[in-house]
Every structure is written in structure tokens, then in C-alpha cells.
């Protein structure tokens, strides 16, 4: 399982479902827009504390940023 | 939610349920016994990749290392 890419896809999907821009998520979370951009591309390896802080900013359960998505389930087959 | 302590409690509980020593988990996961000791005490802030590698070494789903335990649920009340 490529955790970097999975977390990136989850953050991107959830952020868009909340109609938040990367700039807005950056503002609310305290991370830079560049960090969020890289995270969503699967280029970051966030810590559990960072995951929790992002989940608070997105107002979702932190597990939602970590759960397998459809793509990762296909990759597992 | 104190993610450091939660992950530490989950790793300790699961490791013991598998009757693995810290040394054995260190050997299987590739992390040092000191790292695992600190992690179980809530003193580390592991990345999602580290969480996944530990879950493979413990032969559990990575989400099991991240899910709230009874204590974190009490803390949330």
C-alpha cells in the first residue's frame, strides 16, 4: 500500500467535497499551501499528528484520511 | 486526541497479544528496539509509512494501530 499516495488522494477528495481551496485548507490548518499541494500529490510522508491536525481542519474523523479508497483496494487485488 | 500516546498503546497492546518482544518486533520491522520502546511510551510521532511498516511486522491491518482505544474514547467524553 502506497500510504503517501493514499493519504494524498483522501485529502484531495475530502477537501474538494468541502469546497475548500488548498489556500483555505492551508489557512485553517496552519500548513503551507505548498505542503498541502505536495501532500495531495503523494509526495509527503505525514506524521500521525499532522494527519490529526489536517482532519481537524477538514472537520472529518482522522481515520477518513487514512482509510483505503477504491483505488487502493483495486491495487491490492 | 494524543495520537502519539494512542499509537503507542495500540502497538504495545497488539505486540503483547502476539507474544512478541520489543526485540523481536525490532528485528522483524527493521526499527531499533529503542525506537519501539519510545513509540510505545508515546514519545514518537511516526509517519504513515512507519505505521504501515509496523503493521506489516505485526501482521495486522495498519488501521488497527490508529483506531481509538477505550482510553482515548474515555478522554474524548
Backbone of each chain as nested JSON, in Angstrom:
{
  "chains": [
    {"id": "A", "residues": [
      {"number": 1, "name": "UNK", "atoms": {"N": [0.851, -1.211, 0.0], "CA": [0.0, 0.0, 0.0], "C": [0.878, 1.25, 0.0]}},
      {"number": 2, "name": "UNK", "atoms": {"N": [0.676, 2.137, -0.947], "CA": [1.446, 3.382, -1.002], "C": [0.715, 4.413, -0.143]}},
      {"number": 3, "name": "UNK", "atoms": {"N": [1.145, 4.509, 1.123], "CA": [0.439, 5.365, 2.081], "C": [0.509, 6.839, 1.689]}},
      {"number": 4, "name": "UNK", "atoms": {"N": [1.622, 7.251, 1.103], "CA": [1.748, 8.666, 0.696], "C": [0.638, 9.032, -0.299]}},
      {"number": 5, "name": "UNK", "atoms": {"N": [0.513, 8.177, -1.319], "CA": [-0.488, 8.46, -2.375], "C": [-1.909, 8.313, -1.836]}},
      {"number": 6, "name": "UNK", "atoms": {"N": [-2.127, 7.308, -0.977], "CA": [-3.467, 7.106, -0.429], "C": [-3.91, 8.322, 0.381]}},
      {"number": 7, "name": "UNK", "atoms": {"N": [-3.059, 8.768, 1.29], "CA": [-3.406, 9.941, 2.116], "C": [-3.626, 11.151, 1.216]}},
      {"number": 8, "name": "UNK", "atoms": {"N": [-2.801, 11.285, 0.18], "CA": [-2.959, 12.409, -0.742], "C": [-4.304, 12.403, -1.436]}},
      {"number": 9, "name": "UNK", "atoms": {"N": [-4.689, 11.224, -1.917], "CA": [-5.989, 11.119, -2.603], "C": [-7.133, 11.422, -1.622]}},
      {"number": 10, "name": "UNK", "atoms": {"N": [-7.009, 10.899, -0.392], "CA": [-8.075, 11.12, 0.597], "C": [-8.212, 12.603, 0.941]}},
      {"number": 11, "name": "UNK", "atoms": {"N": [-7.076, 13.287, 1.152], "CA": [-7.129, 14.721, 1.496], "C": [-7.729, 15.505, 0.331]}},
      {"number": 12, "name": "UNK", "atoms": {"N": [-7.297, 15.207, -0.886], "CA": [-7.797, 15.913, -2.077], "C": [-9.312, 15.704, -2.213]}},
      {"number": 13, "name": "UNK", "atoms": {"N": [-9.741, 14.458, -2.109], "CA": [-11.173, 14.155, -2.296], "C": [-12.01, 14.874, -1.226]}},
      {"number": 14, "name": "UNK", "atoms": {"N": [-11.581, 14.777, 0.024], "CA": [-12.348, 15.361, 1.136], "C": [-12.329, 16.887, 1.055]}},
      {"number": 15, "name": "UNK", "atoms": {"N": [-11.159, 17.445, 0.731], "CA": [-11.053, 18.916, 0.614], "C": [-12.049, 19.427, -0.457]}},
      {"number": 16, "name": "UNK", "atoms": {"N": [-12.062, 18.751, -1.597], "CA": [-12.963, 19.162, -2.683], "C": [-14.43, 18.973, -2.286]}},
      {"number": 17, "name": "UNK", "atoms": {"N": [-14.704, 17.915, -1.531], "CA": [-16.098, 17.688, -1.111], "C": [-16.562, 18.798, -0.169]}},
      {"number": 18, "name": "UNK", "atoms": {"N": [-15.599, 19.452, 0.468], "CA": [-15.921, 20.571, 1.374], "C": [-15.819, 21.915, 0.634]}},
      {"number": 19, "name": "UNK", "atoms": {"N": [-15.557, 21.822, -0.665], "CA": [-15.4, 23.028, -1.491], "C": [-14.387, 24.005, -0.885]}},
      {"number": 20, "name": "UNK", "atoms": {"N": [-13.27, 23.438, -0.402], "CA": [-12.185, 24.24, 0.164], "C": [-11.056, 24.301, -0.867]}},
      {"number": 21, "name": "UNK", "atoms": {"N": [-10.445, 25.459, -0.998], "CA": [-9.247, 25.556, -1.84], "C": [-8.052, 25.099, -1.001]}},
      {"number": 22, "name": "UNK", "atoms": {"N": [-6.943, 24.825, -1.672], "CA": [-5.718, 24.474, -0.94], "C": [-5.313, 25.654, -0.038]}},
      {"number": 23, "name": "UNK", "atoms": {"N": [-5.52, 26.853, -0.546], "CA": [-5.139, 28.049, 0.239], "C": [-5.971, 28.099, 1.53]}},
      {"number": 24, "name": "UNK", "atoms": {"N": [-7.27, 27.812, 1.393], "CA": [-8.145, 27.861, 2.572], "C": [-7.739, 26.78, 3.576]}},
      {"number": 25, "name": "UNK", "atoms": {"N": [-7.475, 25.545, 3.081], "CA": [-7.052, 24.458, 3.983], "C": [-5.722, 24.826, 4.646]}},
      {"number": 26, "name": "UNK", "atoms": {"N": [-4.849, 25.474, 3.881], "CA": [-3.564, 25.911, 4.453], "C": [-3.821, 26.893, 5.594]}},
      {"number": 27, "name": "UNK", "atoms": {"N": [-4.697, 27.84, 5.332], "CA": [-5.011, 28.871, 6.321], "C": [-5.572, 28.232, 7.608]}},
      {"number": 28, "name": "UNK", "atoms": {"N": [-6.505, 27.33, 7.436], "CA": [-7.19, 26.725, 8.598], "C": [-6.271, 25.77, 9.357]}},
      {"number": 29, "name": "UNK", "atoms": {"N": [-5.42, 25.052, 8.611], "CA": [-4.606, 24.004, 9.244], "C": [-3.276, 24.521, 9.773]}},
      {"number": 30, "name": "UNK", "atoms": {"N": [-2.824, 25.624, 9.176], "CA": [-1.523, 26.133, 9.602], "C": [-0.365, 25.594, 8.781]}},
      {"number": 31, "name": "UNK", "atoms": {"N": [-0.666, 24.686, 7.841], "CA": [0.381, 24.189, 6.943], "C": [0.448, 25.115, 5.732]}},
      {"number": 32, "name": "UNK", "atoms": {"N": [1.551, 25.039, 4.995], "CA": [1.68, 25.896, 3.811], "C": [0.886, 25.297, 2.654]}},
      {"number": 33, "name": "UNK", "atoms": {"N": [0.525, 26.144, 1.706], "CA": [-0.204, 25.663, 0.52], "C": [0.707, 24.711, -0.264]}},
      {"number": 34, "name": "UNK", "atoms": {"N": [2.007, 25.014, -0.259], "CA": [2.958, 24.128, -0.961], "C": [2.975, 22.745, -0.309]}},
      {"number": 35, "name": "UNK", "atoms": {"N": [2.932, 22.714, 1.008], "CA": [2.941, 21.411, 1.701], "C": [1.694, 20.617, 1.32]}},
      {"number": 36, "name": "UNK", "atoms": {"N": [0.546, 21.296, 1.329], "CA": [-0.707, 20.615, 1.014], "C": [-0.715, 20.136, -0.446]}},
      {"number": 37, "name": "UNK", "atoms": {"N": [-0.17, 20.96, -1.328], "CA": [-0.086, 20.581, -2.732], "C": [0.769, 19.315, -2.886]}},
      {"number": 38, "name": "UNK", "atoms": {"N": [1.911, 19.287, -2.232], "CA": [2.788, 18.116, -2.302], "C": [2.154, 16.891, -1.663]}},
      {"number": 39, "name": "UNK", "atoms": {"N": [1.444, 17.124, -0.535], "CA": [0.777, 16.017, 0.167], "C": [-0.257, 15.368, -0.757]}},
      {"number": 40, "name": "UNK", "atoms": {"N": [-1.051, 16.216, -1.434], "CA": [-2.115, 15.7, -2.298], "C": [-1.545, 14.954, -3.503]}},
      {"number": 41, "name": "UNK", "atoms": {"N": [-0.298, 15.274, -3.886], "CA": [0.357, 14.563, -4.999], "C": [1.057, 13.284, -4.525]}},
      {"number": 42, "name": "UNK", "atoms": {"N": [0.976, 13.01, -3.22], "CA": [1.615, 11.789, -2.713], "C": [3.104, 11.95, -2.495]}},
      {"number": 43, "name": "UNK", "atoms": {"N": [3.543, 13.191, -2.373], "CA": [4.981, 13.469, -2.247], "C": [5.412, 13.689, -0.798]}},
      {"number": 44, "name": "UNK", "atoms": {"N": [4.485, 13.61, 0.136], "CA": [4.83, 13.825, 1.539], "C": [4.628, 12.53, 2.334]}},
      {"number": 45, "name": "UNK", "atoms": {"N": [5.186, 12.477, 3.498], "CA": [5.029, 11.312, 4.377], "C": [4.626, 11.831, 5.757]}},
      {"number": 46, "name": "UNK", "atoms": {"N": [3.362, 12.247, 5.883], "CA": [2.916, 12.947, 7.095], "C": [2.951, 12.076, 8.338]}},
      {"number": 47, "name": "UNK", "atoms": {"N": [3.166, 12.739, 9.465], "CA": [3.124, 12.023, 10.74], "C": [1.678, 11.895, 11.207]}},
      {"number": 48, "name": "UNK", "atoms": {"N": [1.488, 11.08, 12.243], "CA": [0.123, 10.885, 12.756], "C": [-0.418, 12.189, 13.341]}},
      {"number": 49, "name": "UNK", "atoms": {"N": [0.438, 13.013, 13.91], "CA": [-0.016, 14.293, 14.468], "C": [-0.455, 15.219, 13.33]}},
      {"number": 50, "name": "UNK", "atoms": {"N": [0.301, 15.238, 12.234], "CA": [-0.077, 16.056, 11.08], "C": [-1.41, 15.578, 10.512]}},
      {"number": 51, "name": "UNK", "atoms": {"N": [-1.597, 14.257, 10.416], "CA": [-2.858, 13.701, 9.923], "C": [-4.017, 14.203, 10.805]}},
      {"number": 52, "name": "UNK", "atoms": {"N": [-3.797, 14.162, 12.13], "CA": [-4.865, 14.578, 13.037], "C": [-5.178, 16.057, 12.86]}},
      {"number": 53, "name": "UNK", "atoms": {"N": [-4.117, 16.874, 12.731], "CA": [-4.329, 18.329, 12.566], "C": [-5.072, 18.625, 11.262]}},
      {"number": 54, "name": "UNK", "atoms": {"N": [-4.738, 17.901, 10.199], "CA": [-5.437, 18.083, 8.91], "C": [-6.903, 17.661, 9.045]}},
      {"number": 55, "name": "UNK", "atoms": {"N": [-7.149, 16.596, 9.811], "CA": [-8.539, 16.127, 9.951], "C": [-9.38, 17.146, 10.714]}},
      {"number": 56, "name": "UNK", "atoms": {"N": [-8.752, 17.809, 11.681], "CA": [-9.472, 18.862, 12.426], "C": [-9.793, 20.015, 11.482]}},
      {"number": 57, "name": "UNK", "atoms": {"N": [-8.82, 20.387, 10.66], "CA": [-9.018, 21.498, 9.712], "C": [-10.092, 21.169, 8.674]}},
      {"number": 58, "name": "UNK", "atoms": {"N": [-10.17, 19.89, 8.297], "CA": [-11.162, 19.452, 7.31], "C": [-12.489, 19.071, 7.968]}},
      {"number": 59, "name": "UNK", "atoms": {"N": [-12.482, 19.059, 9.308], "CA": [-13.68, 18.688, 10.081], "C": [-14.182, 17.28, 9.733]}},
      {"number": 60, "name": "UNK", "atoms": {"N": [-13.225, 16.352, 9.685], "CA": [-13.584, 14.942, 9.474], "C": [-12.843, 14.111, 10.512]}},
      {"number": 61, "name": "UNK", "atoms": {"N": [-13.227, 12.86, 10.656], "CA": [-12.52, 11.939, 11.534], "C": [-11.151, 11.647, 10.917]}},
      {"number": 62, "name": "UNK", "atoms": {"N": [-10.107, 11.626, 11.749], "CA": [-8.759, 11.426, 11.194], "C": [-8.658, 10.109, 10.417]}},
      {"number": 63, "name": "UNK", "atoms": {"N": [-9.457, 9.117, 10.8], "CA": [-9.392, 7.824, 10.098], "C": [-9.848, 7.964, 8.638]}},
      {"number": 64, "name": "UNK", "atoms": {"N": [-10.68, 8.95, 8.377], "CA": [-11.137, 9.16, 6.99], "C": [-9.975, 9.533, 6.072]}},
      {"number": 65, "name": "UNK", "atoms": {"N": [-8.912, 10.111, 6.633], "CA": [-7.747, 10.473, 5.8], "C": [-6.836, 9.266, 5.575]}},
      {"number": 66, "name": "UNK", "atoms": {"N": [-7.11, 8.185, 6.331], "CA": [-6.195, 7.032, 6.303], "C": [-6.818, 5.786, 5.698]}},
      {"number": 67, "name": "UNK", "atoms": {"N": [-8.138, 5.75, 5.64], "CA": [-8.813, 4.534, 5.142], "C": [-8.502, 4.272, 3.669]}},
      {"number": 68, "name": "UNK", "atoms": {"N": [-8.446, 2.982, 3.29], "CA": [-8.232, 2.663, 1.871], "C": [-9.36, 3.25, 1.025]}},
      {"number": 69, "name": "UNK", "atoms": {"N": [-9.019, 3.734, -0.165], "CA": [-10.053, 4.199, -1.094], "C": [-10.228, 3.134, -2.18]}},
      {"number": 70, "name": "UNK", "atoms": {"N": [-11.114, 3.407, -3.115], "CA": [-11.408, 2.416, -4.159], "C": [-10.122, 2.036, -4.893]}},
      {"number": 71, "name": "UNK", "atoms": {"N": [-9.285, 3.032, -5.179], "CA": [-8.078, 2.76, -5.961], "C": [-7.136, 1.829, -5.207]}},
      {"number": 72, "name": "UNK", "atoms": {"N": [-6.969, 2.075, -3.921], "CA": [-6.005, 1.24, -3.183], "C": [-6.535, -0.187, -3.041]}},
      {"number": 73, "name": "UNK", "atoms": {"N": [-7.876, -0.318, -3.033], "CA": [-8.458, -1.676, -2.958], "C": [-8.192, -2.397, -4.263]}},
      {"number": 74, "name": "UNK", "atoms": {"N": [-8.305, -1.664, -5.405], "CA": [-8.018, -2.295, -6.713], "C": [-6.549, -2.702, -6.764]}},
      {"number": 75, "name": "UNK", "atoms": {"N": [-5.682, -1.828, -6.239], "CA": [-4.245, -2.113, -6.289], "C": [-3.911, -3.365, -5.47]}},
      {"number": 76, "name": "UNK", "atoms": {"N": [-4.761, -3.632, -4.448], "CA": [-4.48, -4.752, -3.544], "C": [-4.849, -6.086, -4.214]}},
      {"number": 77, "name": "UNK", "atoms": {"N": [-5.774, -5.989, -5.219], "CA": [-6.261, -7.261, -5.813], "C": [-5.189, -7.934, -6.654]}}
    ]},
    {"id": "B", "residues": [
      {"number": 1, "name": "UNK", "atoms": {"N": [-7.119, 14.601, 20.786], "CA": [-6.617, 13.221, 20.782], "C": [-5.097, 13.224, 20.739]}},
      {"number": 2, "name": "UNK", "atoms": {"N": [-4.448, 12.561, 21.692], "CA": [-2.985, 12.48, 21.7], "C": [-2.587, 11.277, 20.842]}},
      {"number": 3, "name": "UNK", "atoms": {"N": [-2.28, 11.585, 19.553], "CA": [-2.004, 10.498, 18.612], "C": [-0.748, 9.72, 18.99]}},
      {"number": 4, "name": "UNK", "atoms": {"N": [0.247, 10.384, 19.538], "CA": [1.489, 9.691, 19.928], "C": [1.184, 8.598, 20.949]}},
      {"number": 5, "name": "UNK", "atoms": {"N": [0.409, 8.985, 21.989], "CA": [0.105, 8.012, 23.058], "C": [-0.836, 6.921, 22.558]}},
      {"number": 6, "name": "UNK", "atoms": {"N": [-1.799, 7.318, 21.7], "CA": [-2.749, 6.318, 21.186], "C": [-2.011, 5.245, 20.388]}},
      {"number": 7, "name": "UNK", "atoms": {"N": [-1.182, 5.681, 19.443], "CA": [-0.437, 4.717, 18.618], "C": [0.454, 3.856, 19.51]}},
      {"number": 8, "name": "UNK", "atoms": {"N": [1.064, 4.476, 20.518], "CA": [1.918, 3.722, 21.431], "C": [1.155, 2.629, 22.15]}},
      {"number": 9, "name": "UNK", "atoms": {"N": [-0.017, 2.982, 22.67], "CA": [-0.839, 1.976, 23.39], "C": [-1.261, 0.861, 22.435]}},
      {"number": 10, "name": "UNK", "atoms": {"N": [-1.649, 1.258, 21.184], "CA": [-2.097, 0.225, 20.236], "C": [-0.965, -0.731, 19.879]}},
      {"number": 11, "name": "UNK", "atoms": {"N": [0.235, -0.198, 19.626], "CA": [1.372, -1.052, 19.257], "C": [1.707, -1.987, 20.429]}},
      {"number": 12, "name": "UNK", "atoms": {"N": [1.732, -1.446, 21.643], "CA": [2.062, -2.256, 22.834], "C": [1.03, -3.377, 23.013]}},
      {"number": 13, "name": "UNK", "atoms": {"N": [-0.247, -2.999, 22.943], "CA": [-1.306, -3.999, 23.162], "C": [-1.22, -5.117, 22.112]}},
      {"number": 14, "name": "UNK", "atoms": {"N": [-1.083, -4.712, 20.825], "CA": [-1.064, -5.704, 19.739], "C": [0.203, -6.551, 19.803]}},
      {"number": 15, "name": "UNK", "atoms": {"N": [1.345, -5.915, 20.082], "CA": [2.612, -6.668, 20.176], "C": [2.487, -7.748, 21.252]}},
      {"number": 16, "name": "UNK", "atoms": {"N": [1.935, -7.36, 22.403], "CA": [1.804, -8.327, 23.511], "C": [0.803, -9.424, 23.149]}},
      {"number": 17, "name": "UNK", "atoms": {"N": [-0.26, -9.054, 22.413], "CA": [-1.239, -10.078, 22.033], "C": [-0.61, -11.106, 21.09]}},
      {"number": 18, "name": "UNK", "atoms": {"N": [0.435, -10.713, 20.417], "CA": [1.164, -11.61, 19.506], "C": [2.349, -12.277, 20.225]}},
      {"number": 19, "name": "UNK", "atoms": {"N": [2.459, -11.983, 21.518], "CA": [3.55, -12.536, 22.32], "C": [4.909, -12.267, 21.678]}},
      {"number": 20, "name": "UNK", "atoms": {"N": [5.075, -11.041, 21.192], "CA": [6.353, -10.615, 20.603], "C": [7.067, -9.716, 21.605]}},
      {"number": 21, "name": "UNK", "atoms": {"N": [8.366, -9.867, 21.693], "CA": [9.163, -8.936, 22.5], "C": [9.441, -7.694, 21.65]}},
      {"number": 22, "name": "UNK", "atoms": {"N": [9.873, -6.62, 22.309], "CA": [10.262, -5.421, 21.551], "C": [11.425, -5.767, 20.621]}},
      {"number": 23, "name": "UNK", "atoms": {"N": [12.302, -6.628, 21.131], "CA": [13.478, -7.009, 20.32], "C": [13.027, -7.714, 19.046]}},
      {"number": 24, "name": "UNK", "atoms": {"N": [12.056, -8.628, 19.223], "CA": [11.558, -9.388, 18.045], "C": [10.896, -8.439, 17.059]}},
      {"number": 25, "name": "UNK", "atoms": {"N": [10.047, -7.515, 17.561], "CA": [9.382, -6.562, 16.662], "C": [10.425, -5.693, 15.955]}},
      {"number": 26, "name": "UNK", "atoms": {"N": [11.456, -5.33, 16.696], "CA": [12.54, -4.532, 16.095], "C": [13.18, -5.299, 14.94]}},
      {"number": 27, "name": "UNK", "atoms": {"N": [13.471, -6.563, 15.209], "CA": [14.115, -7.429, 14.205], "C": [13.242, -7.528, 12.936]}},
      {"number": 28, "name": "UNK", "atoms": {"N": [11.964, -7.782, 13.156], "CA": [11.058, -8.018, 12.02], "C": [10.767, -6.723, 11.256]}},
      {"number": 29, "name": "UNK", "atoms": {"N": [10.673, -5.607, 11.975], "CA": [10.259, -4.346, 11.332], "C": [11.425, -3.552, 10.767]}},
      {"number": 30, "name": "UNK", "atoms": {"N": [12.619, -3.812, 11.33], "CA": [13.769, -3.038, 10.878], "C": [14.004, -1.77, 11.686]}},
      {"number": 31, "name": "UNK", "atoms": {"N": [13.111, -1.494, 12.632], "CA": [13.321, -0.345, 13.519], "C": [14.144, -0.802, 14.721]}},
      {"number": 32, "name": "UNK", "atoms": {"N": [14.72, 0.181, 15.433], "CA": [15.524, -0.205, 16.602], "C": [14.604, -0.499, 17.786]}},
      {"number": 33, "name": "UNK", "atoms": {"N": [15.119, -1.27, 18.73], "CA": [14.336, -1.582, 19.94], "C": [14.096, -0.276, 20.718]}},
      {"number": 34, "name": "UNK", "atoms": {"N": [15.059, 0.619, 20.686], "CA": [14.907, 1.926, 21.37], "C": [13.758, 2.716, 20.74]}},
      {"number": 35, "name": "UNK", "atoms": {"N": [13.692, 2.672, 19.398], "CA": [12.604, 3.413, 18.717], "C": [11.254, 2.838, 19.152]}},
      {"number": 36, "name": "UNK", "atoms": {"N": [11.161, 1.52, 19.165], "CA": [9.889, 0.873, 19.528], "C": [9.54, 1.161, 20.995]}},
      {"number": 37, "name": "UNK", "atoms": {"N": [10.538, 1.159, 21.837], "CA": [10.306, 1.458, 23.257], "C": [9.755, 2.879, 23.408]}},
      {"number": 38, "name": "UNK", "atoms": {"N": [10.38, 3.827, 22.715], "CA": [9.915, 5.222, 22.777], "C": [8.53, 5.38, 22.175]}},
      {"number": 39, "name": "UNK", "atoms": {"N": [8.282, 4.644, 21.058], "CA": [6.972, 4.704, 20.396], "C": [5.885, 4.235, 21.359]}},
      {"number": 40, "name": "UNK", "atoms": {"N": [6.14, 3.127, 22.033], "CA": [5.124, 2.551, 22.931], "C": [4.869, 3.449, 24.134]}},
      {"number": 41, "name": "UNK", "atoms": {"N": [5.84, 4.31, 24.471], "CA": [5.665, 5.268, 25.578], "C": [5.005, 6.568, 25.119]}},
      {"number": 42, "name": "UNK", "atoms": {"N": [4.691, 6.642, 23.805], "CA": [4.046, 7.858, 23.313], "C": [5.017, 8.982, 23.044]}},
      {"number": 43, "name": "UNK", "atoms": {"N": [6.286, 8.649, 22.895], "CA": [7.33, 9.666, 22.734], "C": [7.736, 9.877, 21.273]}},
      {"number": 44, "name": "UNK", "atoms": {"N": [7.121, 9.14, 20.346], "CA": [7.452, 9.286, 18.937], "C": [6.246, 9.833, 18.168]}},
      {"number": 45, "name": "UNK", "atoms": {"N": [6.507, 10.313, 16.99], "CA": [5.446, 10.84, 16.139], "C": [5.608, 10.206, 14.763]}},
      {"number": 46, "name": "UNK", "atoms": {"N": [5.229, 8.927, 14.661], "CA": [5.526, 8.151, 13.454], "C": [4.796, 8.664, 12.221]}},
      {"number": 47, "name": "UNK", "atoms": {"N": [5.436, 8.441, 11.077], "CA": [4.801, 8.796, 9.808], "C": [3.861, 7.673, 9.386]}},
      {"number": 48, "name": "UNK", "atoms": {"N": [3.051, 7.977, 8.357], "CA": [2.101, 6.956, 7.883], "C": [2.846, 5.754, 7.297]}},
      {"number": 49, "name": "UNK", "atoms": {"N": [4.003, 5.982, 6.702], "CA": [4.788, 4.874, 6.139], "C": [5.322, 3.994, 7.273]}},
      {"number": 50, "name": "UNK", "atoms": {"N": [5.792, 4.619, 8.348], "CA": [6.276, 3.851, 9.504], "C": [5.131, 3.034, 10.107]}},
      {"number": 51, "name": "UNK", "atoms": {"N": [3.953, 3.646, 10.211], "CA": [2.789, 2.934, 10.747], "C": [2.515, 1.685, 9.89]}},
      {"number": 52, "name": "UNK", "atoms": {"N": [2.581, 1.881, 8.561], "CA": [2.283, 0.755, 7.673], "C": [3.322, -0.347, 7.845]}},
      {"number": 53, "name": "UNK", "atoms": {"N": [4.611, 0.054, 7.938], "CA": [5.687, -0.943, 8.086], "C": [5.538, -1.712, 9.409]}},
      {"number": 54, "name": "UNK", "atoms": {"N": [5.154, -0.996, 10.465], "CA": [4.94, -1.667, 11.763], "C": [3.758, -2.635, 11.683]}},
      {"number": 55, "name": "UNK", "atoms": {"N": [2.716, -2.241, 10.925], "CA": [1.534, -3.12, 10.823], "C": [1.872, -4.402, 10.074]}},
      {"number": 56, "name": "UNK", "atoms": {"N": [2.757, -4.268, 9.079], "CA": [3.194, -5.474, 8.337], "C": [3.986, -6.382, 9.281]}},
      {"number": 57, "name": "UNK", "atoms": {"N": [4.866, -5.78, 10.07], "CA": [5.684, -6.569, 11.005], "C": [4.819, -7.243, 12.067]}},
      {"number": 58, "name": "UNK", "atoms": {"N": [3.738, -6.58, 12.469], "CA": [2.837, -7.132, 13.48], "C": [1.747, -8.013, 12.859]}},
      {"number": 59, "name": "UNK", "atoms": {"N": [1.72, -8.014, 11.519], "CA": [0.724, -8.8, 10.778], "C": [-0.71, -8.408, 11.158]}},
      {"number": 60, "name": "UNK", "atoms": {"N": [-0.937, -7.091, 11.183], "CA": [-2.288, -6.572, 11.418], "C": [-2.581, -5.491, 10.373]}},
      {"number": 61, "name": "UNK", "atoms": {"N": [-3.837, -5.118, 10.27], "CA": [-4.203, -4.015, 9.388], "C": [-3.644, -2.726, 9.975]}},
      {"number": 62, "name": "UNK", "atoms": {"N": [-3.11, -1.85, 9.11], "CA": [-2.482, -0.63, 9.631], "C": [-3.478, 0.217, 10.436]}},
      {"number": 63, "name": "UNK", "atoms": {"N": [-4.776, 0.138, 10.078], "CA": [-5.789, 0.923, 10.798], "C": [-5.883, 0.491, 12.266]}},
      {"number": 64, "name": "UNK", "atoms": {"N": [-5.534, -0.761, 12.537], "CA": [-5.589, -1.242, 13.932], "C": [-4.605, -0.48, 14.822]}},
      {"number": 65, "name": "UNK", "atoms": {"N": [-3.541, 0.068, 14.229], "CA": [-2.559, 0.821, 15.028], "C": [-3.028, 2.253, 15.247]}},
      {"number": 66, "name": "UNK", "atoms": {"N": [-4.084, 2.642, 14.53], "CA": [-4.513, 4.045, 14.532], "C": [-5.881, 4.254, 15.17]}},
      {"number": 67, "name": "UNK", "atoms": {"N": [-6.664, 3.184, 15.244], "CA": [-8.031, 3.332, 15.765], "C": [-8.035, 3.748, 17.23]}},
      {"number": 68, "name": "UNK", "atoms": {"N": [-9.062, 4.536, 17.633], "CA": [-9.165, 4.919, 19.047], "C": [-9.293, 3.666, 19.92]}},
      {"number": 69, "name": "UNK", "atoms": {"N": [-8.68, 3.688, 21.081], "CA": [-8.86, 2.578, 22.034], "C": [-9.799, 3.051, 23.14]}},
      {"number": 70, "name": "UNK", "atoms": {"N": [-10.073, 2.173, 24.079], "CA": [-11.029, 2.502, 25.15], "C": [-10.602, 3.786, 25.865]}},
      {"number": 71, "name": "UNK", "atoms": {"N": [-9.299, 3.918, 26.117], "CA": [-8.821, 5.074, 26.87], "C": [-9.066, 6.374, 26.103]}},
      {"number": 72, "name": "UNK", "atoms": {"N": [-8.794, 6.363, 24.803], "CA": [-8.952, 7.62, 24.047], "C": [-10.432, 7.991, 23.943]}},
      {"number": 73, "name": "UNK", "atoms": {"N": [-11.299, 6.965, 23.96], "CA": [-12.744, 7.247, 23.925], "C": [-13.157, 7.891, 25.243]}},
      {"number": 74, "name": "UNK", "atoms": {"N": [-12.6, 7.397, 26.381], "CA": [-12.925, 7.994, 27.69], "C": [-12.423, 9.442, 27.717]}},
      {"number": 75, "name": "UNK", "atoms": {"N": [-11.213, 9.649, 27.162], "CA": [-10.627, 11.007, 27.174], "C": [-11.486, 11.971, 26.367]}},
      {"number": 76, "name": "UNK", "atoms": {"N": [-12.206, 11.414, 25.354], "CA": [-12.988, 12.268, 24.452], "C": [-14.283, 12.72, 25.139]}},
      {"number": 77, "name": "UNK", "atoms": {"N": [-14.72, 11.941, 26.168], "CA": [-16.026, 12.264, 26.792], "C": [-15.952, 13.524, 27.626]}}
    ]}
  ]
}
